[in-house]
């Protein structure tokens, strides 16, 4: 259907990975389609970044990062799907919080360490960082975040926030155009070990959306966003002292904490996952450190849990910190109250 549910177009999730062979006889091109691989739960996603990768065994592959929409809830996926020449694997041990929709992406492989780095530039995401604390905004705003996901030699993936940001709400639907002279693997992944100069131009970020505010989807009159006319150069600088890349601890955690709706009016749901039987402490504090609510749930079992809460005395427009603590892990997110 069209954008207002009127006449326009129809669309359908394929829920599939499709492979095909291209044959060129010199005079004609033919295509042989293989049987699709269908997974209506894990492949039910769109608007995501599909990025060429070097896999832990050194083979070439691709990774589908994040995307929308999860079954039963109109929010992005936090996990990723790794695809090789034969099959695919869903990585539920990793969560990507910072860049959920299609944006400019730079894949870089460090062969000497067998590390795969994937850099994401801005775009749209359900989460952003505020002074070291994750803020979950289920309106899924435009963000300025530049982040990288690193896969180490054992296959462990983790997410880092870079110390720089996009200069505005940019990056959504943009593309990265690499400089041809840089050494790359056959599938286009840059070789980090071949970047020998102190400063190397990797390529350019081109196109995409420029928004004047994080959340414009429910107030958009056609003037809040435009197709950007800017082009950005992307440099690789060795031994840079501009700042550290901050590990997002929740990206490698097992709690998979979510709060929704967020923002909310004091009535909210907390969703989390346990990998061990444990007591769970849920604590809400305000900006001054005052404990507003604290509850311990004893001997919760392994698996996914949902905790519903309504707190009347919260101040609209206020910011609160919600923490889940177990015997082996904790996670904190900001909670935003709106009337």
Secondary structure, DSSP 8 states (H G I E B T S, - for coil): --TTSSSS-------EE--EEEEE-SS-EEEEE---EE-TTTS--BS-EEEEEE-TTS-EEEEEE--B--TTSSS---SEEEE-SS-EEEETT----S--S-BEEEEEEETTTTEEEEEEEEEE-SEEEETTEEEE-TT--EEEEEEEEEE-TTS-EEEEEEEEE-SSB--BT-EEEE-TTS-B-TTS-EEGGG--SSEEEEEEEE--EEESSS--TTT--SSSEEE---EEEEEEETT--S---EE-GGGS-S---EEESSSBSSEEEEEEEESS-EEEEEEEEETT--EEEEEEEEEE-SEEEEEEEE-TT--TT-EEEEEEE-SS-EEEEEEEB--
